[in-house]
Amino acid sequence: MTIGQFLSSFSFEEGKIENPEEEVRGLVFDSRRVQPGYVFFALPGSNTDGHFYIEEAIKRGATLVVLEKKEFVPPPQVKVSWVLVPEGRKALALASSFFYGDPSSSLRVMGVTGTNGKTTTCFFLRAIWEKSGFPCGLLTTARNIIGPKEEEAINTTEESLSLYRHLYEMQKMGIKNAVVEVSSHALALRRVEGIKFDSALVTNLIPEHMEFHRTFEHYFASKRKLLQMVEENLSKSYPRVVVVNGDDENCLKMRKGIGVPSLIYGLNKEAEIRGENITCSLQQSSFLVKSPWGKMEVVIHFPGIHNVYNALSAISLALFYGLDINDIQEALFQVHHIPGRWELVEAGQDFTVIVDFAHNWHGLEKSLSIIRDLTPGKVITVFGCGGERDRSKRPFIGETVARFSDVCIVTTDNPRGESPEQTAFDALEGVKRAAKNKDLHFEVILDREDAIRQALELAQKGDTVFLAGKGPERFQVYGGKAIPHNDHYIAWKILKEKKNEVLSSRNSRNYSS
């Protein structure tokens, strides 16, 4: 397509076009990836500002620069086209949709938002659709899965350029269904602008990411935008629906005034899709589902009431779209693994080790309350608080962990540009508060691998070691550097080392005798 055609996809305030017939060959927002004929979007970010790299993009052959800040407009003598826009990310999203041929218009796009449980719900949904014979793409914080292709994601919801490219890949493969995890950041920053969502599913809503949103009202409004996008999608034939957690008052408020059908799931009697007769172990949950479509017995390999809610949400959407009850049951039972979500580390040890992404007080309380109830021995928790995030929450997180644990090891969890000592000190304030009312061992070990090693050294038969916060992540972020680290691998490696030491010691004794 030409620059002239390309510029019809979004509005701009002013600009200079050298040649409207020049070809657009690609879009980027990273100046290092610019090639001749590419459009460069200068986006302000949390760590740097793309406007500082406009000159580099031009040297690399950018044919058009899209920018927000007038003071960075290229000088008149520089032969490059440019346009000034009020919102760079909105322009990027609309331009990406246009460049890739509006792929969401030919897919059934299911958006999942909420504070906790989004990724698990997305995996449940994809499993149900695939089991029902409908190929389904998956875009989440843990994994992106498109046909045979599987890759790690960068953000909960990626920048719009990557998002639209993934939807385009689904379209080219003949995949007609897509499940997209949608964060409040993505909605507030316009990363999903232009996507034609057919359904929105809200798992729960508590204050989160206040360092970004500042107020709960802004957080709420950002999440509600997904429901409004479903309402605004008038050009497709797929039935539209909003599915919300009926046991969460904020979720119920969110659907008010939205002019599309809604479904309510939950455990209370008013819920249209209701869970009953719930039983849990550390390995699974089973429950009965009652709905207008009939009853079904469900078993999932994830414990806890919160995972029952996650399953109910996926079941609700599947039932609305007419999928078979038997396929739903089988699909949910066959989901054994969701990266970083209640992953058991098994290396022959006689205690339980669990890796989970729970990192806010709500998620930690849900997970640790289950562990406390089902663990005959000690609960040993390794956790940290993210750097450059809401400091006011850290003591509350520490206190929440300590309430359910016998041993707390405070460590790092992506300190970013903040002092690791500061993040630990803030969390420790809450741990000490809880320690006044119970027998609690706690310590600070800033090196996360050493912290995990200490937890595993302390564990005995019947105990549970809970590695909280990082889940599937494969890096620790210090300043601007990403250091390789994965909780599951580190724990497995240490347990294997311990097992080999025991075997070596036994062999040595046998040889001596």
N, C-alpha and C positions, 0 to 999 in steps of 0.2 A: 504494500500500500504506500501511497505518497504522504508527504507531510501534510498536505492540504486535506486529504481524507482523514488522516489520523487526528488532526486537530478538531474534527467535528465531534469527537467522542467526549470532550469535556469543555467547560467554559474557562476563559482566561480574561484577565483585565486589560492587558496590553502586551505587545510583543513586536518582534522584528523577524520576518520570514525572508531568508535569502532566496530560497527556491522552493515554492510549494509543490513542485513535481519531483523533488528529490525523494528517493526511496527510504522507507523506514524498515530496517532489517532486524531490529531487536530493541528491547527495553531493559534498562538497568537502573539501580539506585546505588550501586557500588562502582565508584570511578575506576577501580582496578579491572573491572570486567567490560569496560567500554571497548567496542570495536568500531571500525569505520561504518557509518550508517546507523548507529545506535542512537536512541533517545536516552538522555541522562536526566533522571529526576533527582534534584538536590533536596534531600529531606533532612530536617533537623532531628537529631536522635538524642538518647539519654547520655551517650558518651562522647559523641562528636557531632558535627554538623556538616551535612553533604554540601552546603554552599561553599565551604572552604576548599572543595575539590573540583570545582567547576573548571578551573584552568587545566587541571590534569585531564579531565574528561574530554575537553576540547582538543588537547594535544594528542589524545588517543584516537580521535576521529569522530567524536560525537557530532551528529548532524543537527540535533535539536536539544536545547537545554530547557527543562521545566523547573522553575524556581519560585520560592515564596517571598524572598527578601529583595526589595528593589535595589538596595545598595550593592548587591552582588551581580547585577546585570552586566554582561560582558561589554567592554568598551566598543564604540562604533567601528573602530578599525579592525576588530576581530570578525572575520567572516564566518559567523555561525548563527543559526536561527535560535531564537529564544522566546519564551512566553512566561509571563508572570501570573501566578494563580493564587487565590486566597488560601487554599488548603492543598498542599502537595500530595498528601496521602489519598485524599478523595480523588484528585486528578489521576493519580497512579492507578487506583482501583478501577475507575471508569475506563481509562486508557487500556488497562490490561484486559478487561472484559471485551473491549472492542477489538484489540489486537488478536485475541484468541477466539474471536467469533462468537462471543456471548455463550459460552458452553453451558452455563447453568440453566439456560432456557430449554435445553433438551434433556435435563436430568431431573429426577425427583431428589431435591436437596433437603435433608433433615438436619436442622441445627440444634445442638444441645448446649445449654448454658446453665449457670448456677455457680455456687461457691465451691461445693465439693461433689464428687461423684461423677463428674462429666466424662472423664476418660473411660471409666468402667462401663457407664451406660452406653457410650459409643461402641465399645467392643461388643457388648451384649446385642446392640441393634444390628451391627454388621453380621454377627454370627447368625441371628435369626433370618435376616434377608438371604444370606448365602445358603443356609439350610433349606429355605423355602424355594430355592431354585432361581433366585434373582441376584446376579452378580452385583456387588456393592463395594464402592470405594470408601476408604476410611482416612480422615485427616484429623489427627489428635496430637496432644502434647507428647505422647509416648511414641507413636509410630504413625507413619503414613503408609497405607497399603493400597496399591492400585494394581489390580490383577495379580500377576506374579511378582511384581516389584514391591519391595518393602524397604523403607528407610526411616532413620530417626528424624524427628522434627526438631526445629530450632526454637520456636515459640509455641504457646498453646494454640494460637491461630497465627499462621505465618503471614508475612507481608503479602499484600494482595497479588503482586506479580507471581509469586510462587503458588499461591492458592489457585489463581486462574489457570496457571500452567498445569497444575494437577487435575483440575476439572476438565481441561481440554484433553489431557491424556486419557482420562476415563471415557470421555465422549468418543475418542478415536478408537478405543478398544471395544466399544459397544456396551460399556457399563452404563446402566440407566439409573442407578441409585447411588447417592453419596451421603455419608454421615460426616458432619463437620462439627468439631468441638469449637465453640465460639466463646472467647473470653471477653470480659468487660473492657480490657484494653483494646481489643480488636474492634469492638463496637464504637468505643469512644474515639479511637484514632482512625476510623473509617477504613480499616483494612478489609472489611467485607462489603463495602459499598458496591451496590449494583448486583449482588448475588440474589437470585430469585429463590428465596427459601419457601418451601411448601409446608413445612411444619417447624414448630419451635417447641422444645422440651426444656422445662425448668426443673432442676433437681432440688434446689434449696437456695436460701439466700440469707446470709449473715454478713455483717460489715467485714470487708476484706480490701486489701490494697489501698488503704486510706492515704498512704504516702503519695499515691497517684491521684485518686479521686477526691481526696480532702473531706468530702461529706458522704454520708450514706445515701443521701438524696441523689447525688450525681452517680454513685455506683448503681443504685436502683434504676435510674433513668437510662443508664448505659445498657444494662441488661435488658430492660424492657424494649429497647430499640429492635431487638431480634423479633419480638412478637409483632411489632409494627411493620417490619419488613415482610413478614408473612401476610399481614393484612394488605399491604401495598402490592403484593404479587398478584396481578389480575390477568396475566397474559398466558398462563399455562392451564392445562387440563387436569392436573393432579388435584385431588381434594386437599384443602388446607385445614390445618388443625393446630391448636395450641394445647399442649399437655403439661399440667402443673401438679406439684406436690400439694395435695389438699390438707396436709398436716402442718404446712408452713404458711403462716399468715401473710408473709411478704410475697410468696408465690401466688397466693389467691388474689392479693391486691394487684399484682402485675397484670392479670388478665382482664381486669375491669376496663371497660371501654374499648376493648379490642373486638372488632366486628367479624370474627371468624369463629367457627365452632370450637369448643374447648372440652377437654376430658380431665377429670380429676382422679388421681390415684392416691392411695394412702392406706392407713390401718384403721381409720375411724369409719363409723357406719355410714357416713354420708358420701364416702368415696365411691365413685362409679366402678373403679377397678380396685378391689380391696384385698389385702393380704391378711390371712388368719392362720392360726395353729402353727406358729413359728417355732422351730427348734434349731439350735445352733451348736456346733462344736468348733474347734480351732481349724478344722479342715473344710467344713461346709455348712450350708443352711438349707432347711427344707420348709415349705410353707404351702398353704392352699390359697389359690386365687379365685375370687368370685367376681364375675363381671356380667354385663348384659349379653356377652357372647358365650356364657357358660362357665363351668368350673374347670380348674386344672391343678394338679399337684406339681410343684416345681422344686427341683433340687439344684442348687448352685454350689460351686466349689469355692465359695467365698463366705466367710462367717459374718454375722452381725446384722442388726436391724438396718443399718445404713445400706448394706448391700442388698437387702430385701427391697428397700426403696428403689435402689438403682435398677434392679430387675423389674419391679413393678412399672417403672417409667417406660422401659423398653417394651414390655409386654403391652402396655396401653397403646403405644403408637402402632405396634404390629397388629393388634386386634382392630384398631380403627381402619387400617389399610387392608383388612380382610385376610391376613395370613392365617394358616392352619394352626390350630392349637397344638397338635402333635409335633409339628415342626418347631414351634416355639419352645415346647418342653425339651425336646431333644437338643436343640441348639444351645439353650442355656446350660444344660447338663454337660455338654461337650466343651464348654469354655473352661479350661484348666489354668490358663496362664494369661495374665495381663501385665505387661512390663511394669515392674515397680509397684504393682498394686497387690499387697498381701502375698508376696513371693516367699515361699518357704525355701530356706537354704538347707539342703540335705547332704551331709557328708558322713553319715554313720554315727553321729553324735547322739547322746541319750537325753538331750534337751532340745527345745524348739527355738529356731532362729527365724525371724520374720523381717523382711524388708518391705517398707511401705512408704508411700509418698506423703502421708499425713504430715502436715507442717503448720497448720493453724490450730487454734485451740479447739475448734469444733471437730475437725477431723481427728485430732489426737485424742480427744475425749471419747469419740465413738470407737476408735480402734482399741485404745487402752482399757476401756471399760469391759470390752469383750475378753481381752487377754487376761485381765485381772480375775474375771469370773471363771475362766476356764483353765487357769494355770494353778496346779496344786502347789508348786514351789514359789520361788522368787520371780518377780518381774524386773528385768534389768533393761533399762532404756537408755539408748544413745541418741542424743538429739542436739540440734543447734538452732540458731535463729539467723535468717538471711541478713546479710549486710545491706545497708542503704535501703532498708525497708522500715516500716512503721515501728519505731522504738518502743512506743507506749504498749504494744502488744507483748513484748518479750517477757516481762515478769509474769504476765497472765499465762503465757505458754509454759514457762518454767513451773509455775504452780500447778497447772493442769497435769503435766507429766508426773510431777512428784506425788500428786494425790493418788495415782494408780500404781506407782512403782515402789519397789523396795530398794532399788539402786538406780541412781541417776548419774549418768556421765555426760556432762555438758561439753560440747565440742563445736566445731565450725560447720557451717552450712552455707557455702558460697558467700564469704565475707565481702566480696567485691572490693570496693575502694575503702571500706571501713575497717577499723582495727578489729581483728578477731577477738582480742581481749575484751573490747567493749561489748561486742555481741554476746559473749559468754557472761560477762559481768551483769548485763541487764537480765538475762535469763536466770542467772543464779539468785538474783533478788527474790524471784518468785519461788524458787526451789527452797530457799532458806525459810521463807514464810510458811510453806507447807511442813517443813521439817520440825517446826515448833510443836506440831500436833501429832507426830507419829515417829516411829523408829525408821529412820531413813539414812542410808549411806549415799553420799554424793561427792563428786570430785570433778575437776575441770581438767580435760586433756585436749588441748587445742588441735593437735595432729589427729585427724579423723581416723586414720588407719590404726594409730596407737590406741585410740579410744575404743574402737571395735575389738582390738586384740585384748584389751583389759576386760571388756564385757564378757568375752568368750572364755577368758581365764577364770573369771568369777563364777561362771555358770556351772550348775550341777544338775544331776538327774531330776527331771520334773520342772525345771525352770524354763522361762521363756525370755529370750533376748530379742528386744524390739529395736530395730535400726530405723529410726524415723526421719522423714524429711526429704531425702534425696531420691528415693524410689529408683526409677530407671536411669537417672542422670549418670553420665560417664565422665564428668569433669567437676572439679572444684574451681571456682572462679575467685582468684586473688588479684585485685586491681584489674588490669586489662588482660591478665593471663589466665588461660584455662589449663589446669593441671589434671592429667588423667586420674580418675578415681571413680569406682563403682562399688557401692556397698555390698551388693550380692557377690561380686567376684572376690572382693577383699575378704569377706567372711568365709566364703567357700575355701579360698586359698589357705587361710589361717587354720581352719578346721582340718583340712587335709594334712597340713604340716604337723598339727598336734597328733593326728591319727598315725602318721608315719613315724613320729617320734616314739609313740607307744609301741608300735609294732617292732621298731628297731630295738627298743629296750627289752622287749620280750624275747626277741631272737638272740640278743646278746646274752641274756640270762640263761636261755636254753643251751647256747653254745658253751658257756662257762660250766654249766652243770655236766 
